[in-house]
């Protein structure tokens, strides 16, 4: 059996899956290593060793331990201004991506470290980079611009957007479920999980997205702040002596739902506590309000709205959040059926709704496997 491996490396976790190669890759197995580098988790080298052992045991590679892997796909969070499609990870590409590390110091170095380790162990194994920014690469110019001095554009500072692998998969599934006219219409995709963002899509192309130069922008997330007044940086530097590194830690790991609630970054915990804990209530309310506000803004950017899609851990499983996000969007002709929503139906809009509201489970790994087939051939 010819097999494909997908690797999704985060700042403290690695998720991986094994697929049977072919025009429609079929998932065979999956695994994850969590809390890497934390006090109760493995160090980076131990995590890498675990991954290599899993590969050898499940798939083999380079012709040993089984039929061997056909290829490996890596989720690369940031592709910078150049990469608009998946590419094979050649030494030249790796060198260019290393130069992009300042764009994404939380993810890119670890992603490239894993690719290098696999190249050393299996030098003949093809590896493919699948970029999370690629889906948004050709957004309209006005949606890419940052209102900074022009000289920074030459350095690659612009709005990029992320969760592109998820969005590509969701658009594929939307077309499969609702047909080509729906997928070619005015669509807002809401990927709501630990990391959360929204995208406005028209005629199958990204028009705008809530994340920007980094994944910390946009709506509040589990531990990320979302959009902030830039003046806060200067204020905290003066009042608390926060330097750039400490501020980055603050907005990426200590803010969002965790910062507001002071108890948990997990939406499930906050929904269970909000009746008796004002801090939990505030965190849930702000999250829903900001998602709703972005949907309204994107409806303006699209000139209307035909379909709203919820995905991600919160979007797929938190019916109260979906209901509260949609409250007040009746001016768009949007109405949710309470019983369908509570049952987590794939279509949760009411029959009278002019906007179709759908719940579509996302699958970034499946999308990566498909992209590898596209790059290297079935």
TORVO-800431 format. One record per residue (C-alpha): residue number from 1; residue in three letters; x, y, z. Coordinates in Angstrom, 2 decimals. Each point is the difference from the previous one (the first is absolute). Example, Ala and Ser with C-alpha at 12.3 -4.5 7.8 and 13.67 -1.06 7.14 Angstrom:
+-----+-----+---------+---------+---------+
!   i !  aa !       x !       y !       z !
+-----+-----+---------+---------+---------+
!   1 ! ALA !   12.30 !   -4.50 !    7.80 !
!   2 ! SER !    1.37 !    3.44 !   -0.66 !
+-----+-----+---------+---------+---------+
END
This chain:
+-----+-----+---------+---------+---------+
!   i !  aa !       x !       y !       z !
+-----+-----+---------+---------+---------+
!   1 ! UNK !    0.00 !    0.00 !    0.00 !
!   2 ! UNK !    1.26 !    3.47 !   -0.93 !
!   3 ! UNK !   -0.47 !    2.43 !    2.87 !
!   4 ! UNK !    0.13 !    3.74 !    0.70 !
!   5 ! UNK !    0.87 !    1.60 !    3.32 !
!   6 ! UNK !   -1.32 !    3.42 !    1.06 !
!   7 ! UNK !    1.71 !    1.97 !    2.78 !
!   8 ! UNK !   -1.52 !    3.01 !    1.73 !
!   9 ! UNK !    2.54 !    1.47 !    2.41 !
!  10 ! UNK !   -0.96 !    2.70 !    2.49 !
!  11 ! UNK !    2.00 !    1.86 !    2.60 !
!  12 ! UNK !   -0.64 !   -2.74 !    2.60 !
!  13 ! UNK !   -1.59 !   -2.88 !   -1.92 !
!  14 ! UNK !    0.35 !   -2.21 !   -3.05 !
!  15 ! UNK !   -3.00 !   -1.60 !   -1.69 !
!  16 ! UNK !    0.50 !   -2.59 !   -2.71 !
!  17 ! UNK !   -2.06 !   -2.32 !   -2.16 !
!  18 ! UNK !    0.60 !   -2.82 !   -2.45 !
!  19 ! UNK !   -1.95 !   -0.31 !   -3.26 !
!  20 ! UNK !   -0.23 !   -2.57 !   -2.76 !
!  21 ! UNK !    1.33 !    1.77 !   -3.08 !
!  22 ! UNK !   -2.26 !    0.55 !   -2.97 !
!  23 ! UNK !   -2.20 !    2.53 !   -1.74 !
!  24 ! UNK !   -2.26 !   -0.02 !    3.09 !
!  25 ! UNK !    2.35 !   -0.66 !    2.97 !
!  26 ! UNK !   -1.49 !   -2.20 !    2.73 !
!  27 ! UNK !    0.97 !    0.51 !    3.65 !
!  28 ! UNK !    1.57 !   -3.07 !    1.57 !
!  29 ! UNK !    1.28 !    1.21 !    3.37 !
!  30 ! UNK !    0.75 !    3.14 !    1.98 !
!  31 ! UNK !    1.80 !    1.12 !    3.14 !
!  32 ! UNK !    1.23 !    3.02 !    1.92 !
!  33 ! UNK !    2.68 !    1.07 !    2.46 !
!  34 ! UNK !   -1.11 !    2.73 !    2.39 !
!  35 ! UNK !    1.54 !    2.46 !    2.47 !
!  36 ! UNK !    3.42 !   -0.04 !   -1.64 !
!  37 ! UNK !    2.52 !    2.06 !    1.93 !
!  38 ! UNK !   -2.31 !    0.44 !    3.00 !
!  39 ! UNK !    0.79 !   -1.22 !    3.51 !
!  40 ! UNK !   -2.22 !   -3.09 !   -0.30 !
!  41 ! UNK !    0.75 !   -0.79 !   -3.64 !
!  42 ! UNK !    2.88 !   -1.26 !   -2.17 !
!  43 ! UNK !    2.85 !    2.26 !   -1.09 !
!  44 ! UNK !    0.23 !    0.73 !   -3.77 !
!  45 ! UNK !    2.57 !   -2.75 !   -0.66 !
!  46 ! UNK !   -2.05 !   -2.61 !    1.88 !
!  47 ! UNK !   -3.09 !    1.04 !   -1.96 !
!  48 ! UNK !    1.89 !   -0.39 !   -3.27 !
!  49 ! UNK !    1.17 !   -3.45 !    1.05 !
!  50 ! UNK !   -3.59 !   -1.00 !    0.80 !
!  51 ! UNK !   -1.14 !    1.18 !   -3.43 !
!  52 ! UNK !    2.74 !   -1.91 !   -1.81 !
!  53 ! UNK !   -0.83 !   -3.15 !    1.96 !
!  54 ! UNK !   -3.68 !    0.37 !   -0.91 !
!  55 ! UNK !    0.87 !    0.39 !   -3.68 !
!  56 ! UNK !    2.18 !   -3.09 !    0.01 !
!  57 ! UNK !   -2.58 !   -2.08 !    1.85 !
!  58 ! UNK !   -3.05 !    1.10 !   -2.01 !
!  59 ! UNK !    1.31 !    0.57 !   -3.49 !
!  60 ! UNK !    3.67 !   -0.65 !   -0.30 !
!  61 ! UNK !    1.96 !    2.30 !   -2.29 !
!  62 ! UNK !    2.75 !   -0.26 !   -2.50 !
!  63 ! UNK !   -0.98 !   -3.58 !   -0.69 !
!  64 ! UNK !    0.45 !   -1.29 !    3.56 !
!  65 ! UNK !   -2.58 !   -1.10 !    2.53 !
!  66 ! UNK !   -2.72 !   -0.42 !   -2.62 !
!  67 ! UNK !   -0.78 !    1.16 !   -3.50 !
!  68 ! UNK !    1.32 !    3.46 !    0.87 !
!  69 ! UNK !   -1.37 !    3.48 !   -0.16 !
!  70 ! UNK !   -0.70 !    1.63 !   -3.35 !
!  71 ! UNK !    0.24 !    3.59 !    1.27 !
!  72 ! UNK !   -0.37 !    2.30 !    2.99 !
!  73 ! UNK !   -2.12 !    3.17 !    0.17 !
!  74 ! UNK !    0.86 !    2.74 !    2.48 !
!  75 ! UNK !   -2.41 !    2.73 !    1.05 !
!  76 ! UNK !    2.07 !    3.17 !   -0.28 !
!  77 ! UNK !   -1.87 !    2.82 !    1.71 !
!  78 ! UNK !    1.65 !    2.91 !   -1.80 !
!  79 ! UNK !    0.93 !    0.04 !   -3.67 !
!  80 ! UNK !    0.90 !    3.69 !   -0.12 !
!  81 ! UNK !   -0.61 !    2.08 !   -3.13 !
!  82 ! UNK !    1.26 !   -2.60 !   -2.45 !
!  83 ! UNK !   -1.64 !   -3.37 !    0.57 !
!  84 ! UNK !   -3.53 !   -0.24 !   -1.38 !
!  85 ! UNK !   -0.14 !   -3.78 !   -0.44 !
!  86 ! UNK !    1.54 !   -3.15 !    1.52 !
!  87 ! UNK !    3.57 !   -0.72 !   -1.06 !
!  88 ! UNK !    2.51 !   -2.78 !    0.43 !
!  89 ! UNK !    2.43 !    0.73 !    2.85 !
!  90 ! UNK !    3.30 !    0.29 !   -1.83 !
!  91 ! UNK !    3.15 !    1.40 !    1.67 !
!  92 ! UNK !   -0.62 !    3.31 !   -1.80 !
!  93 ! UNK !   -3.58 !    0.22 !    1.29 !
!  94 ! UNK !    1.12 !   -0.85 !    3.53 !
!  95 ! UNK !    2.59 !    2.79 !   -0.15 !
!  96 ! UNK !   -2.66 !    2.49 !   -1.08 !
!  97 ! UNK !   -2.38 !   -1.13 !    2.73 !
!  98 ! UNK !    2.69 !    0.35 !    2.66 !
!  99 ! UNK !    0.30 !    3.64 !   -1.04 !
! 100 ! UNK !   -3.72 !    0.37 !    0.78 !
! 101 ! UNK !    0.41 !   -1.16 !    3.61 !
! 102 ! UNK !   -0.36 !    3.56 !    1.38 !
! 103 ! UNK !   -3.50 !    0.02 !   -1.51 !
! 104 ! UNK !   -1.03 !   -3.03 !    2.07 !
! 105 ! UNK !    2.51 !   -0.83 !    2.76 !
! 106 ! UNK !   -2.59 !   -2.10 !    1.90 !
! 107 ! UNK !   -0.50 !   -2.56 !   -2.78 !
! 108 ! UNK !    2.39 !    0.20 !   -2.94 !
! 109 ! UNK !    3.28 !   -1.04 !    1.70 !
! 110 ! UNK !   -1.60 !   -3.13 !    1.48 !
! 111 ! UNK !   -1.70 !   -0.89 !   -3.28 !
! 112 ! UNK !    3.31 !    0.22 !   -1.85 !
! 113 ! UNK !    1.83 !   -1.91 !    2.75 !
! 114 ! UNK !   -2.36 !   -2.94 !   -0.49 !
! 115 ! UNK !    0.42 !    0.10 !   -3.76 !
! 116 ! UNK !    3.78 !    0.04 !    0.37 !
! 117 ! UNK !   -0.05 !   -2.94 !    2.41 !
! 118 ! UNK !   -2.08 !   -2.05 !   -2.44 !
! 119 ! UNK !    2.30 !    0.95 !   -2.86 !
! 120 ! UNK !    3.00 !   -1.23 !    1.98 !
! 121 ! UNK !   -1.71 !   -3.29 !    0.90 !
! 122 ! UNK !   -1.62 !   -0.57 !   -3.41 !
! 123 ! UNK !    1.95 !    2.02 !   -2.61 !
! 124 ! UNK !   -1.96 !   -1.36 !   -2.98 !
! 125 ! UNK !   -3.43 !    0.66 !    1.48 !
! 126 ! UNK !   -1.85 !    2.87 !   -1.76 !
! 127 ! UNK !   -1.26 !    2.69 !    2.38 !
! 128 ! UNK !   -2.57 !    2.66 !   -0.89 !
! 129 ! UNK !   -0.75 !    3.32 !    1.70 !
! 130 ! UNK !   -3.72 !    0.87 !    0.23 !
! 131 ! UNK !   -0.42 !    3.66 !    0.91 !
! 132 ! UNK !   -2.75 !    1.31 !    2.26 !
! 133 ! UNK !    0.30 !    3.44 !   -1.59 !
! 134 ! UNK !   -0.42 !   -1.25 !   -3.59 !
! 135 ! UNK !   -3.83 !    0.17 !   -0.03 !
! 136 ! UNK !    0.16 !    3.76 !    0.61 !
! 137 ! UNK !    3.03 !    0.74 !   -2.20 !
! 138 ! UNK !   -1.99 !    1.73 !   -2.73 !
! 139 ! UNK !   -2.37 !    2.02 !    2.16 !
! 140 ! UNK !   -0.86 !    3.40 !   -1.51 !
! 141 ! UNK !    2.87 !    2.42 !    0.50 !
! 142 ! UNK !   -2.05 !    2.25 !    2.28 !
! 143 ! UNK !   -0.55 !   -2.93 !    2.38 !
! 144 ! UNK !    3.75 !   -0.69 !    0.13 !
! 145 ! UNK !    1.22 !    3.50 !    0.78 !
! 146 ! UNK !    1.18 !    1.20 !    3.39 !
! 147 ! UNK !   -0.11 !    3.75 !    0.60 !
! 148 ! UNK !    3.71 !    0.24 !    0.75 !
! 149 ! UNK !    2.78 !    1.87 !   -1.85 !
! 150 ! UNK !    0.52 !   -1.45 !   -3.46 !
! 151 ! UNK !    3.53 !   -1.21 !    0.76 !
! 152 ! UNK !   -1.44 !   -2.79 !    2.17 !
! 153 ! UNK !   -1.89 !   -1.52 !   -2.94 !
! 154 ! UNK !    3.36 !   -0.82 !   -1.56 !
! 155 ! UNK !    0.81 !   -1.99 !    3.13 !
! 156 ! UNK !   -3.12 !   -2.12 !   -0.47 !
! 157 ! UNK !   -2.20 !    1.69 !    2.60 !
! 158 ! UNK !   -3.60 !   -0.48 !   -1.12 !
! 159 ! UNK !   -3.15 !   -1.83 !    1.03 !
! 160 ! UNK !    0.41 !   -3.69 !   -0.82 !
! 161 ! UNK !   -2.73 !   -1.96 !    1.76 !
! 162 ! UNK !    0.22 !   -3.55 !    1.29 !
! 163 ! UNK !   -2.07 !   -3.22 !    0.44 !
! 164 ! UNK !    0.21 !   -0.30 !   -3.78 !
! 165 ! UNK !    0.17 !   -3.79 !   -0.04 !
! 166 ! UNK !   -3.20 !   -0.11 !    2.04 !
! 167 ! UNK !   -1.71 !    2.52 !   -2.26 !
! 168 ! UNK !    1.00 !   -1.86 !   -3.16 !
! 169 ! UNK !   -1.47 !   -3.19 !    1.43 !
! 170 ! UNK !   -3.21 !    1.74 !    1.11 !
! 171 ! UNK !   -0.56 !    1.48 !   -3.45 !
! 172 ! UNK !    0.52 !   -3.44 !   -1.53 !
! 173 ! UNK !   -2.55 !   -1.51 !    2.39 !
! 174 ! UNK !   -2.44 !    2.87 !   -0.52 !
! 175 ! UNK !    0.01 !   -0.69 !   -3.71 !
! 176 ! UNK !   -0.47 !   -3.72 !    0.62 !
! 177 ! UNK !   -2.91 !    0.54 !    2.39 !
! 178 ! UNK !   -1.77 !    3.01 !   -1.48 !
! 179 ! UNK !    1.14 !    0.10 !   -3.60 !
! 180 ! UNK !    2.12 !    2.29 !   -2.14 !
! 181 ! UNK !   -2.35 !    3.02 !    0.11 !
! 182 ! UNK !    0.28 !    0.10 !    3.81 !
! 183 ! UNK !    3.79 !   -0.30 !   -0.07 !
! 184 ! UNK !    0.20 !    2.76 !   -2.63 !
! 185 ! UNK !   -2.25 !    2.31 !    2.01 !
! 186 ! UNK !    0.68 !    2.41 !    2.88 !
! 187 ! UNK !    1.35 !   -2.11 !    2.84 !
! 188 ! UNK !    1.31 !    0.72 !    3.50 !
! 189 ! UNK !    2.05 !   -2.80 !    1.56 !
! 190 ! UNK !    0.40 !    0.04 !    3.80 !
! 191 ! UNK !    2.83 !   -2.26 !    1.19 !
! 192 ! UNK !   -0.55 !    0.22 !    3.76 !
! 193 ! UNK !    2.38 !   -2.04 !    2.14 !
! 194 ! UNK !    2.96 !    0.69 !    2.29 !
! 195 ! UNK !    1.19 !    2.13 !   -2.88 !
! 196 ! UNK !   -2.95 !    1.75 !   -1.61 !
! 197 ! UNK !   -0.53 !    2.05 !   -3.12 !
! 198 ! UNK !   -2.55 !    0.80 !   -2.68 !
! 199 ! UNK !    0.32 !    0.33 !   -3.75 !
! 200 ! UNK !   -2.17 !    1.70 !   -2.61 !
! 201 ! UNK !   -0.12 !   -1.99 !   -3.25 !
! 202 ! UNK !   -1.62 !    0.94 !   -3.31 !
! 203 ! UNK !    0.10 !   -2.13 !   -3.14 !
! 204 ! UNK !    2.19 !   -2.45 !    1.91 !
! 205 ! UNK !    2.74 !    2.57 !    0.73 !
! 206 ! UNK !    0.98 !    1.67 !    3.25 !
! 207 ! UNK !   -1.11 !    3.63 !    0.10 !
! 208 ! UNK !    1.05 !    0.77 !    3.58 !
! 209 ! UNK !    0.82 !   -1.72 !    3.28 !
! 210 ! UNK !    0.18 !    0.96 !    3.66 !
! 211 ! UNK !    3.59 !   -1.07 !    0.72 !
! 212 ! UNK !    2.69 !    2.26 !   -1.41 !
! 213 ! UNK !    3.80 !    0.10 !   -0.02 !
! 214 ! UNK !    0.01 !   -2.56 !    2.84 !
! 215 ! UNK !   -2.59 !   -2.45 !    1.37 !
! 216 ! UNK !   -0.48 !    2.17 !    3.11 !
! 217 ! UNK !   -2.17 !    2.51 !   -1.90 !
! 218 ! UNK !   -3.78 !   -0.03 !   -0.36 !
! 219 ! UNK !   -2.44 !   -1.39 !    2.56 !
! 220 ! UNK !    0.93 !   -1.02 !    3.57 !
! 221 ! UNK !    1.11 !   -3.65 !    0.18 !
! 222 ! UNK !    0.76 !   -2.48 !    2.76 !
! 223 ! UNK !    3.19 !    1.78 !    1.07 !
! 224 ! UNK !    0.54 !    2.58 !   -2.78 !
! 225 ! UNK !   -1.29 !    3.53 !    0.41 !
! 226 ! UNK !   -1.22 !    0.67 !   -3.50 !
! 227 ! UNK !    0.09 !    3.60 !   -1.23 !
! 228 ! UNK !    1.33 !    2.60 !    2.44 !
! 229 ! UNK !    0.59 !    3.75 !   -0.05 !
! 230 ! UNK !    3.73 !    0.25 !   -0.93 !
! 231 ! UNK !    0.32 !    2.71 !    2.64 !
! 232 ! UNK !   -0.24 !   -2.71 !    2.64 !
! 233 ! UNK !    3.56 !   -1.05 !   -0.88 !
! 234 ! UNK !    1.37 !    3.43 !    0.88 !
! 235 ! UNK !   -2.22 !    0.30 !    3.09 !
! 236 ! UNK !    1.18 !   -3.32 !    1.48 !
! 237 ! UNK !    3.61 !    0.76 !   -0.89 !
! 238 ! UNK !   -0.25 !    3.21 !    2.04 !
! 239 ! UNK !   -2.09 !   -1.27 !    2.93 !
! 240 ! UNK !    1.26 !   -3.58 !    0.42 !
! 241 ! UNK !    3.28 !   -0.03 !   -1.89 !
! 242 ! UNK !   -1.24 !   -2.67 !   -2.45 !
! 243 ! UNK !    2.48 !   -0.64 !   -2.79 !
! 244 ! UNK !   -0.95 !   -1.43 !   -3.40 !
! 245 ! UNK !    0.65 !   -3.62 !    0.99 !
! 246 ! UNK !   -2.13 !    0.25 !    3.13 !
! 247 ! UNK !   -2.80 !    1.75 !   -1.86 !
! 248 ! UNK !    0.00 !   -2.75 !   -2.62 !
! 249 ! UNK !   -0.39 !   -2.57 !    2.79 !
! 250 ! UNK !   -2.83 !    2.03 !    1.51 !
! 251 ! UNK !   -2.11 !    0.26 !   -3.15 !
! 252 ! UNK !    0.66 !   -3.55 !   -1.23 !
! 253 ! UNK !   -0.12 !   -2.12 !    3.16 !
! 254 ! UNK !   -1.64 !    1.96 !    2.82 !
! 255 ! UNK !   -2.89 !    1.89 !   -1.60 !
! 256 ! UNK !   -3.22 !   -0.87 !   -1.84 !
! 257 ! UNK !   -2.48 !   -2.21 !    1.84 !
! 258 ! UNK !    2.61 !   -0.89 !    2.60 !
! 259 ! UNK !    0.89 !    3.60 !    0.74 !
! 260 ! UNK !   -3.59 !    1.19 !    0.24 !
! 261 ! UNK !   -1.28 !   -2.92 !    2.08 !
! 262 ! UNK !    3.14 !   -0.41 !    2.13 !
! 263 ! UNK !   -0.93 !   -3.69 !    0.24 !
! 264 ! UNK !    0.03 !   -1.86 !   -3.34 !
! 265 ! UNK !    0.68 !    0.36 !   -3.74 !
! 266 ! UNK !   -2.54 !   -2.76 !   -0.73 !
! 267 ! UNK !   -3.42 !    1.11 !   -1.24 !
! 268 ! UNK !   -1.61 !   -3.09 !    1.55 !
! 269 ! UNK !    1.17 !    1.03 !    3.47 !
! 270 ! UNK !   -1.17 !    3.57 !   -0.50 !
! 271 ! UNK !   -3.47 !   -0.99 !   -1.20 !
! 272 ! UNK !   -0.37 !   -2.24 !    3.09 !
! 273 ! UNK !    1.03 !    2.83 !    2.35 !
! 274 ! UNK !   -1.46 !    3.12 !   -1.56 !
! 275 ! UNK !   -3.28 !   -0.11 !    1.98 !
! 276 ! UNK !    1.91 !    0.40 !    3.25 !
! 277 ! UNK !    3.25 !    1.67 !   -1.11 !
! 278 ! UNK !   -0.16 !    3.47 !   -1.56 !
! 279 ! UNK !    3.53 !   -0.35 !   -1.36 !
! 280 ! UNK !   -0.94 !   -3.16 !   -1.92 !
! 281 ! UNK !   -3.17 !    1.72 !   -1.23 !
! 282 ! UNK !    2.00 !    2.99 !   -1.26 !
! 283 ! UNK !    2.42 !   -2.25 !   -1.87 !
! 284 ! UNK !   -2.80 !   -1.89 !   -1.78 !
! 285 ! UNK !   -1.91 !    3.20 !   -0.77 !
! 286 ! UNK !    3.01 !    1.76 !   -1.48 !
! 287 ! UNK !    0.91 !   -3.01 !   -2.13 !
! 288 ! UNK !   -3.52 !   -0.27 !   -1.44 !
! 289 ! UNK !   -0.28 !    3.76 !   -0.49 !
! 290 ! UNK !    3.27 !    0.23 !   -1.89 !
! 291 ! UNK !   -0.85 !   -2.95 !   -2.26 !
! 292 ! UNK !   -3.40 !    1.54 !   -0.74 !
! 293 ! UNK !    1.60 !    3.38 !   -0.73 !
! 294 ! UNK !    2.47 !   -1.53 !   -2.47 !
! 295 ! UNK !   -2.84 !   -1.84 !   -1.77 !
! 296 ! UNK !   -1.80 !    3.33 !   -0.43 !
! 297 ! UNK !    3.18 !    1.65 !   -1.30 !
! 298 ! UNK !    0.64 !   -2.81 !   -2.45 !
! 299 ! UNK !   -3.60 !    0.13 !   -1.24 !
! 300 ! UNK !    0.74 !    3.64 !   -0.87 !
! 301 ! UNK !    3.24 !   -0.98 !   -1.75 !
! 302 ! UNK !   -1.82 !   -2.70 !   -1.97 !
! 303 ! UNK !   -3.06 !    2.11 !   -0.85 !
! 304 ! UNK !   -2.28 !   -2.41 !    1.85 !
! 305 ! UNK !    0.11 !   -3.51 !    1.42 !
! 306 ! UNK !   -1.22 !   -3.31 !   -1.40 !
! 307 ! UNK !    1.67 !   -2.58 !    2.27 !
! 308 ! UNK !    1.53 !    0.01 !    3.48 !
! 309 ! UNK !    2.12 !   -3.01 !    0.99 !
! 310 ! UNK !    1.06 !   -0.89 !    3.57 !
! 311 ! UNK !    3.02 !   -2.26 !    0.48 !
! 312 ! UNK !    2.73 !   -0.75 !    2.56 !
! 313 ! UNK !   -0.36 !   -1.35 !    3.53 !
! 314 ! UNK !   -2.30 !    2.82 !    1.17 !
! 315 ! UNK !   -1.77 !    0.48 !   -3.31 !
! 316 ! UNK !   -0.80 !   -3.70 !   -0.36 !
! 317 ! UNK !   -0.94 !   -0.83 !    3.60 !
! 318 ! UNK !   -1.17 !    3.12 !    1.88 !
! 319 ! UNK !   -3.65 !    0.46 !   -0.96 !
! 320 ! UNK !   -0.50 !    2.89 !    2.49 !
! 321 ! UNK !    2.85 !    1.91 !   -1.61 !
! 322 ! UNK !   -1.42 !   -0.51 !   -3.49 !
! 323 ! UNK !   -3.41 !    1.20 !    1.19 !
! 324 ! UNK !    1.38 !    3.11 !    1.69 !
! 325 ! UNK !    2.22 !    0.87 !   -2.95 !
! 326 ! UNK !   -3.03 !   -0.09 !   -2.30 !
! 327 ! UNK !   -2.25 !    2.06 !    2.30 !
! 328 ! UNK !   -0.43 !    3.43 !   -1.53 !
! 329 ! UNK !    0.92 !   -1.06 !   -3.52 !
! 330 ! UNK !   -3.65 !   -0.11 !   -1.06 !
! 331 ! UNK !    0.61 !    3.22 !   -1.98 !
! 332 ! UNK !    1.95 !   -2.23 !   -2.41 !
! 333 ! UNK !   -2.99 !   -2.32 !   -0.31 !
! 334 ! UNK !    1.74 !   -2.56 !    2.23 !
! 335 ! UNK !   -2.02 !   -2.18 !    2.36 !
! 336 ! UNK !    1.14 !   -3.09 !    1.92 !
! 337 ! UNK !   -2.26 !   -2.95 !    0.81 !
! 338 ! UNK !    0.50 !   -0.64 !    3.74 !
! 339 ! UNK !   -0.66 !   -3.75 !   -0.17 !
! 340 ! UNK !    2.31 !   -0.54 !   -2.95 !
! 341 ! UNK !    2.70 !    2.02 !    1.71 !
! 342 ! UNK !   -0.34 !   -1.93 !    3.26 !
! 343 ! UNK !    0.28 !   -3.27 !   -1.94 !
! 344 ! UNK !    3.16 !    1.22 !   -1.79 !
! 345 ! UNK !   -1.65 !   -0.57 !   -3.38 !
! 346 ! UNK !    2.06 !    0.73 !   -3.10 !
! 347 ! UNK !   -2.57 !    2.63 !   -1.04 !
! 348 ! UNK !   -1.19 !    2.02 !    3.01 !
! 349 ! UNK !   -1.73 !    2.92 !   -1.71 !
! 350 ! UNK !   -3.80 !    0.24 !    0.13 !
! 351 ! UNK !   -2.01 !   -0.70 !   -3.13 !
! 352 ! UNK !   -0.87 !    3.70 !   -0.28 !
! 353 ! UNK !    3.63 !    1.11 !    0.21 !
! 354 ! UNK !    1.41 !    1.72 !   -3.09 !
! 355 ! UNK !    3.50 !   -0.96 !    1.21 !
! 356 ! UNK !    0.95 !   -3.66 !    0.23 !
! 357 ! UNK !    1.77 !   -0.65 !    3.32 !
! 358 ! UNK !    2.06 !   -3.20 !    0.00 !
! 359 ! UNK !    2.21 !   -1.96 !    2.39 !
! 360 ! UNK !    2.81 !   -1.73 !   -1.88 !
! 361 ! UNK !    2.73 !   -1.88 !    1.91 !
! 362 ! UNK !    3.36 !    1.08 !   -1.34 !
! 363 ! UNK !    2.89 !   -2.32 !   -0.84 !
! 364 ! UNK !    3.34 !    1.68 !   -0.65 !
! 365 ! UNK !    1.84 !   -3.32 !   -0.18 !
! 366 ! UNK !   -2.28 !   -1.29 !   -2.76 !
! 367 ! UNK !    0.59 !    3.21 !   -1.93 !
! 368 ! UNK !    3.78 !   -0.38 !    0.40 !
! 369 ! UNK !   -0.11 !   -3.57 !   -1.28 !
! 370 ! UNK !   -1.94 !    1.15 !   -3.07 !
! 371 ! UNK !    2.49 !    2.78 !   -0.65 !
! 372 ! UNK !    2.93 !   -2.42 !    0.11 !
! 373 ! UNK !   -1.69 !   -2.14 !   -2.64 !
! 374 ! UNK !   -0.45 !    3.12 !   -2.09 !
! 375 ! UNK !    3.69 !    0.94 !    0.28 !
! 376 ! UNK !    1.59 !   -3.42 !   -0.42 !
! 377 ! UNK !   -2.70 !   -1.88 !   -1.92 !
! 378 ! UNK !   -2.16 !   -2.96 !    1.06 !
+-----+-----+---------+---------+---------+
END
